[in-house]
Amino acid sequence: DIELIKSEKYIKKGASADLDTLEAKMKEIEENILTYEKALRAYTKINSLKIIKKSGECLIEIPIGSVNNLGREFLHVQTLKNSKRYTTDKLINLQDELYSYEGKSRELRVQIFENLRRYSKEMTDAVRKYSKKLALLDVFFSLYSAVIEYNLVCPAFKDSTFEIKNGKHVAAQKILGKFDPLSINFKNSDFIILTGANGAGKSTLLKEIASIIILAQAGFYVPCDSAKLALTDRLFTVLNLSDEFINKKSSHGMQMHEVSKILQNTTDKSVILLDEIGKSTSYKEGVSISYGLIRYILEETVSKTVFATHYFQLADLFKGENDRIKYLEIVDKKGKREIENGVAAKSFGILAASAENLPDKVIEYANYAMELV
């Protein structure tokens, strides 16, 4: 924007001797105008007299009630409701000088900018090169700051290993102030079925695992006490999907679509994180789809998988059949979250509903229905 270039004093003093000279001349004339204003007040004995700059002109403004006994040198220019405006030969000379230097200053600023732009074109490759280096330094300094603030640690990589000790969800920790760390590992297994009550933090744990894997393989330190990980070729997640009206897919349809893409692309070096698969269809179908998916992953893909679910009945379907499944439960012990081996006995969904102040009758009817279903 050339107008911005003309008006803004963005060029540092000392960058252009010619511009500095013009700026000094302008400042000198502005001081002369202020001195002349004081002299006119003393000469006319009108303390409210002032010199204003407006639309390329310098004018003497005097309240209408004070315009008596002005000398012949005062040339009337304009009458307003409460004041009159005048000029003098001396003020015209000062005005012409000031605006002449201002015009030369604007022209020189544009010229300096155009020269800089031409020079920048010649330096494009160098600027990009140093910009990349500067961006990399910014990443390193940001990482260092995060390491100090969140006590991040350097992850270790080892084939067929996956162990996170006291992992933290940094965003949740920052927002809540306190967020219990959780440990998880795939020792002697490739598949984890993760259960726990509503609000226990299953989904948050999956996001925590995903962020640690991504950060570690990007070369960053990670939020936990220690992390031993195998290199992962792909990380797949299905979390909190909703319907897609345009493609005429329900929430369940979208979930199945994402799962299908995962099964087509996963390998034994991949990690899959699945959250409440089958929750958007009937209970019986949801459990059945989950069973089929778990069996397929175990037999066909052999990908390390964490399967968060409320379908604790899955443990009965796989009972005594597959020792590669590890069952973990997020439990609340005196207000502190912990992970234990085992399967949740129930989902506590009605208890969660009650905690949200649903009418007592709703909870009463729900408990009654539980006995019938």
C-alpha positions as CSV (number, residue, x, y, z in Angstrom):
1,D,0.0,0.0,0.0
2,I,1.8,3.1,-1.3
3,E,-0.3,5.5,0.9
4,L,0.9,3.6,4.0
5,I,4.5,3.8,2.8
6,K,4.1,7.6,2.3
7,S,2.6,8.2,5.7
8,E,4.3,5.7,8.0
9,K,7.7,6.5,9.4
10,Y,8.9,2.9,9.2
11,I,12.5,3.6,8.0
12,K,15.0,3.6,10.8
13,K,17.0,6.7,11.4
14,G,20.4,6.4,9.9
15,A,19.3,4.1,7.0
16,S,19.2,7.0,4.6
17,A,21.2,10.2,5.0
18,D,19.0,12.1,2.5
19,L,15.8,11.1,4.4
20,D,17.4,12.1,7.7
21,T,18.2,15.5,6.3
22,L,14.6,16.0,5.1
23,E,13.3,14.9,8.5
24,A,15.5,17.4,10.2
25,K,14.4,20.2,7.9
26,M,10.7,19.3,8.5
27,K,11.3,19.3,12.3
28,E,13.0,22.7,12.1
29,I,10.1,24.2,10.2
30,E,7.5,22.8,12.6
31,E,9.5,24.3,15.5
32,N,9.5,27.7,13.6
33,I,5.8,27.5,13.2
34,L,5.3,26.9,16.9
35,T,7.6,29.9,17.6
36,Y,5.6,32.0,15.2
37,E,2.4,31.0,16.9
38,K,3.7,32.2,20.2
39,A,4.8,35.5,18.6
40,L,1.4,36.0,17.2
41,R,-0.3,35.4,20.6
42,A,2.0,38.0,22.1
43,Y,1.5,40.5,19.3
44,T,-2.3,40.2,19.2
45,K,-2.8,39.5,22.9
46,I,-5.1,36.6,21.9
47,N,-4.1,33.6,24.0
48,S,-6.6,31.3,22.2
49,L,-5.0,31.9,18.8
50,K,-3.6,28.8,17.3
51,I,-2.0,27.6,14.0
52,I,-3.6,24.5,12.6
53,K,-2.6,22.2,9.7
54,K,-5.5,21.2,7.5
55,S,-5.7,19.8,3.9
56,G,-2.2,20.9,3.0
57,E,-2.5,24.4,4.5
58,C,-1.4,26.1,7.7
59,L,-4.0,28.6,9.0
60,I,-4.3,30.9,12.0
61,E,-7.6,30.1,13.8
62,I,-9.1,32.8,16.1
63,P,-12.4,32.8,18.0
64,I,-14.9,35.2,16.4
65,G,-15.1,37.3,19.6
66,S,-11.4,38.0,19.5
67,V,-10.8,39.2,15.9
68,N,-10.8,42.9,16.6
69,N,-7.7,45.1,15.9
70,L,-5.8,42.6,13.7
71,G,-3.1,44.0,11.6
72,R,-3.1,44.3,7.8
73,E,-0.8,41.3,7.5
74,F,-3.7,39.0,8.5
75,L,-5.4,37.8,5.3
76,H,-8.9,36.4,5.9
77,V,-9.4,32.9,4.5
78,Q,-12.5,31.3,6.0
79,T,-15.3,32.0,8.5
80,L,-16.7,29.2,10.6
81,K,-19.5,29.2,13.2
82,N,-17.3,30.0,16.2
83,S,-14.0,31.1,14.6
84,K,-12.3,32.8,11.7
85,R,-9.2,31.6,9.9
86,Y,-6.4,33.7,8.5
87,T,-3.0,33.5,7.0
88,T,0.1,35.7,6.6
89,D,2.9,36.0,4.1
90,K,5.3,34.5,6.6
91,L,3.0,31.6,7.4
92,I,2.5,30.9,3.7
93,N,6.3,30.7,3.2
94,L,6.7,28.4,6.2
95,Q,3.7,26.3,4.9
96,D,5.2,26.0,1.4
97,E,8.5,25.0,2.8
98,L,7.1,22.4,5.1
99,Y,4.9,20.7,2.6
100,S,7.7,20.8,0.0
101,Y,9.9,18.8,2.3
102,E,7.1,16.5,3.2
103,G,6.4,15.7,-0.5
104,K,10.1,15.0,-1.1
105,S,10.2,12.8,2.0
106,R,7.2,10.7,0.7
107,E,8.8,10.3,-2.7
108,L,12.1,9.2,-1.1
109,R,10.3,6.7,1.1
110,V,8.6,5.2,-1.9
111,Q,11.9,5.0,-3.7
112,I,13.6,3.4,-0.7
113,F,10.8,0.8,-0.5
114,E,11.0,0.1,-4.3
115,N,14.8,-0.4,-4.0
116,L,14.3,-2.7,-1.1
117,R,11.7,-4.7,-3.0
118,R,14.0,-5.1,-6.0
119,Y,16.9,-6.1,-3.7
120,S,14.6,-8.6,-1.9
121,K,13.8,-10.3,-5.2
122,E,17.5,-10.8,-5.8
123,M,17.8,-12.2,-2.3
124,T,14.8,-14.5,-2.4
125,D,16.7,-17.8,-2.1
126,A,18.9,-16.4,0.7
127,V,15.9,-15.1,2.6
128,R,14.1,-18.4,2.3
129,K,17.2,-20.3,3.4
130,Y,17.7,-18.2,6.5
131,S,13.9,-18.2,7.2
132,K,14.0,-22.0,7.4
133,K,17.0,-21.8,9.7
134,L,15.2,-19.3,11.9
135,A,12.0,-21.4,11.9
136,L,14.1,-24.5,13.0
137,L,15.7,-22.4,15.8
138,D,12.2,-21.3,16.9
139,V,11.1,-25.0,17.0
140,F,14.2,-25.9,19.1
141,F,13.7,-23.0,21.6
142,S,9.9,-23.8,21.8
143,L,10.7,-27.5,22.5
144,Y,13.3,-26.5,25.1
145,S,10.7,-24.2,26.8
146,A,8.2,-27.1,26.8
147,V,10.7,-29.5,28.2
148,I,11.4,-27.2,31.1
149,E,7.7,-26.3,31.8
150,Y,6.2,-29.8,31.5
151,N,9.2,-32.0,32.5
152,L,9.3,-33.8,29.2
153,V,11.7,-36.8,28.8
154,C,13.6,-38.3,25.9
155,P,11.9,-41.4,24.6
156,A,13.8,-44.7,23.9
157,F,13.2,-46.8,20.8
158,K,13.4,-50.6,20.8
159,D,11.8,-53.2,18.5
160,S,8.5,-54.7,19.7
161,T,8.4,-52.5,22.8
162,F,5.6,-50.2,23.9
163,E,5.7,-48.9,27.5
164,I,4.6,-45.5,28.7
165,K,5.2,-44.8,32.4
166,N,3.1,-42.1,34.0
167,G,2.0,-40.5,30.8
168,K,0.5,-37.1,30.9
169,H,-2.1,-35.3,28.7
170,V,-0.4,-31.8,28.6
171,A,-3.5,-29.9,27.4
172,A,-5.7,-31.4,30.0
173,Q,-3.1,-30.8,32.7
174,K,-2.8,-27.2,31.7
175,I,-6.5,-26.6,31.7
176,L,-7.4,-28.5,34.8
177,G,-4.2,-27.8,36.8
178,K,-4.1,-31.4,38.0
179,F,-4.6,-34.5,35.8
180,D,-3.6,-37.9,37.1
181,P,-0.8,-39.5,35.0
182,L,-1.4,-43.1,33.7
183,S,0.9,-45.9,32.7
184,I,0.3,-48.4,29.9
185,N,2.3,-51.1,28.2
186,F,1.8,-54.0,25.8
187,K,4.0,-56.5,27.7
188,N,3.2,-60.0,26.5
189,S,0.4,-58.8,24.3
190,D,-0.4,-56.9,21.1
191,F,-4.0,-56.0,21.9
192,I,-5.4,-54.1,24.9
193,I,-9.1,-53.9,25.7
194,L,-9.5,-50.8,27.9
195,T,-12.6,-50.4,30.0
196,G,-13.8,-48.1,32.7
197,A,-16.8,-46.0,33.9
198,N,-18.2,-43.1,32.0
199,G,-15.9,-40.1,32.5
200,A,-13.0,-42.3,33.7
201,G,-10.8,-40.9,30.9
202,K,-10.5,-43.6,28.3
203,S,-10.8,-41.3,25.3
204,T,-8.3,-38.9,26.9
205,L,-5.8,-41.8,27.4
206,L,-6.1,-42.7,23.7
207,K,-5.3,-39.1,22.7
208,E,-2.4,-39.1,25.2
209,I,-0.9,-42.2,23.7
210,A,-1.3,-40.8,20.1
211,S,0.4,-37.5,21.0
212,I,3.3,-39.3,22.7
213,I,3.8,-41.5,19.7
214,I,3.7,-38.6,17.2
215,L,6.0,-36.4,19.3
216,A,8.5,-39.2,19.9
217,Q,8.8,-40.1,16.2
218,A,9.1,-36.4,15.2
219,G,12.2,-36.2,17.4
220,F,10.6,-34.4,20.4
221,Y,10.7,-35.1,24.1
222,V,7.5,-36.5,25.5
223,P,5.2,-35.9,28.5
224,C,5.8,-38.9,30.8
225,D,8.3,-40.3,33.3
226,S,9.7,-42.7,30.6
227,A,8.7,-44.0,27.2
228,K,10.0,-47.1,25.5
229,L,8.5,-47.4,22.0
230,A,8.9,-49.3,18.8
231,L,9.1,-47.4,15.6
232,T,5.7,-47.1,14.1
233,D,4.9,-46.9,10.3
234,R,1.4,-45.6,10.8
235,L,-0.9,-44.4,13.6
236,F,-4.6,-45.0,13.1
237,T,-7.4,-43.6,15.3
238,V,-11.1,-43.6,15.4
239,L,-12.3,-41.1,18.0
240,N,-15.6,-39.1,18.4
241,L,-17.0,-39.4,14.9
242,S,-20.4,-37.8,14.0
243,D,-22.7,-38.3,11.0
244,E,-22.0,-36.9,7.6
245,F,-25.2,-35.7,6.0
246,I,-23.8,-34.9,2.6
247,N,-22.6,-38.4,2.0
248,K,-25.7,-39.8,3.7
249,K,-23.7,-41.6,6.4
250,S,-24.9,-42.1,9.9
251,S,-22.5,-41.9,12.9
252,H,-22.3,-45.7,12.8
253,G,-21.7,-45.6,9.0
254,M,-18.9,-43.1,9.4
255,Q,-17.3,-45.2,12.1
256,M,-17.4,-48.3,10.0
257,H,-16.0,-46.4,7.0
258,E,-13.0,-45.3,9.1
259,V,-12.4,-48.7,10.5
260,S,-12.6,-50.2,7.0
261,K,-9.8,-47.8,5.8
262,I,-7.7,-48.8,8.8
263,L,-8.0,-52.5,8.1
264,Q,-7.0,-51.9,4.4
265,N,-3.8,-50.1,5.3
266,T,-2.5,-51.3,8.7
267,T,0.6,-53.5,9.1
268,D,2.3,-55.3,12.0
269,K,4.3,-52.1,12.5
270,S,1.2,-49.9,13.0
271,V,-0.6,-48.8,16.1
272,I,-4.4,-48.6,16.2
273,L,-6.4,-46.6,18.8
274,L,-10.2,-47.3,18.7
275,D,-12.8,-45.6,20.9
276,E,-16.2,-47.1,21.6
277,I,-16.6,-49.0,18.3
278,G,-20.3,-50.0,17.7
279,K,-21.7,-47.5,20.2
280,S,-24.0,-45.9,17.6
281,T,-26.0,-49.1,16.8
282,S,-27.8,-51.6,19.0
283,Y,-26.1,-53.2,21.9
284,K,-26.1,-56.7,20.5
285,E,-24.8,-55.6,17.1
286,G,-22.2,-53.3,18.7
287,V,-20.8,-56.1,20.7
288,S,-20.8,-58.4,17.7
289,I,-19.0,-56.0,15.4
290,S,-16.5,-55.3,18.2
291,Y,-15.8,-59.0,18.6
292,G,-15.4,-59.5,14.8
293,L,-13.0,-56.5,14.6
294,I,-10.9,-57.6,17.5
295,R,-10.6,-61.2,16.1
296,Y,-9.6,-59.9,12.6
297,I,-6.9,-57.6,14.0
298,L,-5.5,-60.4,16.1
299,E,-5.4,-62.9,13.3
300,E,-4.8,-60.8,10.1
301,T,-3.1,-57.5,10.9
302,V,-1.2,-58.2,14.2
303,S,-1.1,-54.4,14.8
304,K,-0.7,-53.1,18.3
305,T,-4.2,-51.9,19.3
306,V,-5.9,-50.2,22.2
307,F,-9.6,-50.8,22.1
308,A,-11.5,-48.5,24.5
309,T,-15.1,-49.8,25.1
310,H,-18.0,-50.1,27.5
311,Y,-18.7,-53.6,26.2
312,F,-17.1,-55.4,29.2
313,Q,-19.0,-58.6,27.9
314,L,-16.2,-58.9,25.2
315,A,-14.0,-60.5,27.9
316,D,-16.5,-63.4,28.1
317,L,-16.4,-63.9,24.4
318,F,-12.6,-64.2,24.3
319,K,-12.3,-66.0,27.6
320,G,-9.7,-68.8,27.5
321,E,-9.3,-68.3,23.8
322,N,-6.6,-65.7,23.2
323,D,-3.8,-64.9,25.6
324,R,-2.6,-62.1,23.4
325,I,-5.4,-59.8,24.7
326,K,-4.6,-57.7,27.8
327,Y,-7.5,-56.3,29.8
328,L,-7.0,-53.0,31.5
329,E,-9.4,-50.9,33.5
330,I,-9.3,-47.2,34.5
331,V,-10.5,-47.0,38.1
332,D,-11.1,-44.2,40.6
333,K,-9.3,-44.8,43.9
334,K,-10.2,-42.1,46.5
335,G,-10.4,-39.5,43.7
336,K,-7.3,-40.6,41.9
337,R,-7.3,-42.3,38.5
338,E,-5.3,-45.5,38.1
339,I,-5.0,-48.3,35.6
340,E,-5.4,-51.9,36.9
341,N,-5.5,-55.3,35.2
342,G,-9.0,-56.5,34.7
343,V,-12.4,-55.6,33.2
344,A,-15.0,-53.1,34.4
345,A,-18.0,-54.8,35.9
346,K,-20.3,-52.2,34.4
347,S,-20.3,-48.8,32.7
348,F,-22.0,-46.7,35.4
349,G,-23.9,-44.9,32.7
350,I,-27.0,-44.4,34.9
351,L,-24.8,-43.0,37.6
352,A,-23.2,-40.5,35.2
353,A,-26.7,-39.5,34.1
354,S,-27.7,-39.0,37.7
355,A,-24.6,-36.8,38.3
356,E,-25.9,-34.4,35.6
357,N,-29.0,-33.7,37.6
358,L,-31.5,-35.5,35.5
359,P,-34.9,-35.8,37.1
360,D,-35.1,-38.5,39.8
361,K,-38.0,-40.2,37.9
362,V,-35.8,-40.6,34.8
363,I,-33.1,-42.4,36.9
364,E,-35.8,-44.5,38.6
365,Y,-37.3,-45.6,35.3
366,A,-33.8,-46.3,33.9
367,N,-32.9,-48.6,36.8
368,Y,-36.3,-50.4,36.4
369,A,-35.6,-50.9,32.7
370,M,-32.1,-52.3,33.5
371,E,-33.8,-55.2,35.3
372,L,-35.9,-56.0,32.2
373,V,-33.3,-55.7,29.4
